[in-house]
Amino acid sequence: MTDRDLEQKLQDALEHTAPDDFGDVLSRRGTEKRNVIHMTNMTANTCEKKKRSWPRGLIAACLTLALLGAGTGGGMWYRANWSVASIISLDVNPSIELQVNQNEKVLSCTARNEDAATVLSDMDGGQDLEGTKLDVAVNAIVGALVRHGYLDSLSSAILISVEDNNTSRAAQLQQQITATVDGILQTSSSQAAVYSQNMAMNAGLDAQARANNISSGKAALVNQVIALNRSLKFEELAKLSVEELRDLMEIGAPGMPIGREAAVSNARNYAGTLTQNADVLKEVDSDLDDALPHYEVELIISGREYDYKVDAFTGEVLSGTADVLETLSPTPSGSLPVPPQPVVTDIGQDAAKAAALAHAGAAENNVTWLKVQKDWDDGRTEYELEFIYGSTEYEYTIDAANGTILKYETEKLRQPDPSSGGTTDIGQDAAKAAALAHAGIAESQITHLEVEQDWDDGRLEYEVEFKSGGYEYEYTIDAATGAVLEHEKDWDD
Amino acid sequence: MLTAAIETIKHSGPEQEMLEQLLERVALGDTEALGALYGKTRGAVYGLALSILKSAHDAQDVTQDTFVKVWEAAGSYRSQGSPMAWILTIARNLARTRLRQSVRFKELTEAEWEAIPAGASAVTAEDRAVLQEALAILGDAERQIVLLHASSGLKHREIAALLEMPLPTVLSKYHRALKKMRIQLEGEKSQ
């Protein structure tokens, strides 16, 4: 039974059990309400003119209507619904700003920098959140920040700022949003710190923020740092993350930190990979409130992880392995001699495939690949390969450095019952296409695709799984007809 | 992340437009339009009321009250693209008020899930299995979400707003609830 079948059954059951007594509704309406029948398109003016000829009830009705028009329509209604009562900004490094009305409904959601645009990309740049309640929007945004890895590290921090000229509402919103964010971070086991502030709306601050592509909340934080050290520049501080700014305030803003980018660049230079582009940046973390303020940079060079400590103010590399790629060259004076590192190479995807095929005794052109993926696991780079050859599914894990088979598994696929006659098979590409068509998603928008052939319920099926836009999709496709037999869509946590 | 919600919009677009037109006519005093609106939305209104009140009898009353109220208030409806959400907001408020009253009066006697109205004739065995048994295993919030989604065509996002829950909570509860129900119903079949 698919979700849709189930919902259909529910809908039918409700149709059958819901009251069907429109007559009763009709009979009650006259007694309990103003009767507006016949007042179609009638303005208050014409109503007044004709009132003598109307029964008493209708005059009362007309007056009520006119009052309603003044009270709930027009300017009042507009102000309640479309004027901005508060501005809420969420800053990590992505800066996202929400404008809400007095009913906490989101009027706009704006990315204030490029990182924010990336985070909001699967919410149509924030437009999807317009019209939602504030807490729904905050949930969606913080969820996206977590998924994009902005709140992963222990030292990461999110700043919540509420701008509202109504101070009590500002304080209440601040408390409410902080609790919401804290709740999400706890359930997603992020240990990021949550900072919050509230303030009155301030046009000057807002202009300064816009000029530097940050939110006014973050601009306020920058100004607090400048208050500690007047020699620091707003434009430069604006580029720092919330956690860097917070740390700076804690240590009394003794100077201008070099920033993450410069720290990474110095570490790369020191490692000797700067020009060769031969490393992967795994993480850069600021630790400005340490006794010796520094940045931690983790680089992956030829499949190994190297940690560097870079002085936050001078940019000097304090520790780490120098000249990784030239292990035979003398180490720079001043640092300890480093034992030569083995030069680790990556055999490449084709060689990994060849190693697996050779082991399975399979020929490339008779094989259906299900998965070819490079992975970092157990401190080394590996290839994860899955394919079907004949009636067997193979799974291999290959060491990317030397092609050694680290792990393999085979699974005999159950064959169609020969007595059922010639079962046709649309093939896994068609099965995948059927699932994508049903989901209404283009292949370019999905990740983690897995297609598996299975024999179940007396027929040949394809299990198609993929992720897209924060969801996990699972489909069961009839291999004979391409029909969607089952489908599931789950929040990808 | 909100792609699911958007997909539903596409499906329910014309339907919503039709409801919107009906509601406009109701505002002008058209009883025929009210009848049509009643026919199209009574299932959803009843489903929501039932999920909140857990009593077929109370849900029937609230359904009727809702449409009387819709008739009264249609003039104050402002088009925001979701007439269904507007109607269901009325139903939710009435159901919650009713719930508070019944709690006060009854001291919350063992809240029995009683989904099938007495004397209902059109109810099939399957209706009974789905409504009475499958929904009985769900928590209150799960039941509300599933019934709303099945009967109203509302987007998850709108359901989240209506029930005043965070969107991710609605999504995860929805999927968990359907899974539970499916296991319950399929389990029965195989016995």
Interface residues (C-beta under 8 A of the other chain):
Chain A: M1 D3 L6 E7 Q8 K9 L10 Q11 D12 A13 L14 E15 H16 T17 A18 P19 D20 D21 F22 D24 V25 L26 R28 R29 E32 K33 R34 N35 V36 I37 H38 M39 T40 N41 L65 L68 T72 W77 D122 M123 D124 D128 L129 G131 T132 K133 D135 V136 N139 A140 G143 A144 T180 I184 G440 I441 S468 G469 G470 Y471 E488 K489 D490 W491 D493
Chain B: M1 L2 T3 A4 A5 I6 E7 A27 L28 G29 T31 L34 G35 Y38 G39 R42 G43 A44 V45 Y46 G47 L50 A56 Q60 T63 Q64 F67 V68 W71 E72 G75 S76 R78 Q80 A115 I116 P117 A120 A122 V123 T124 E126 D127 R128 V130 L131 V146 L147 H149 A150 S151 R157 A160 A161 E164 P166 L167 P168 L171 S172 H175 L178 M181 R182 L185 E186
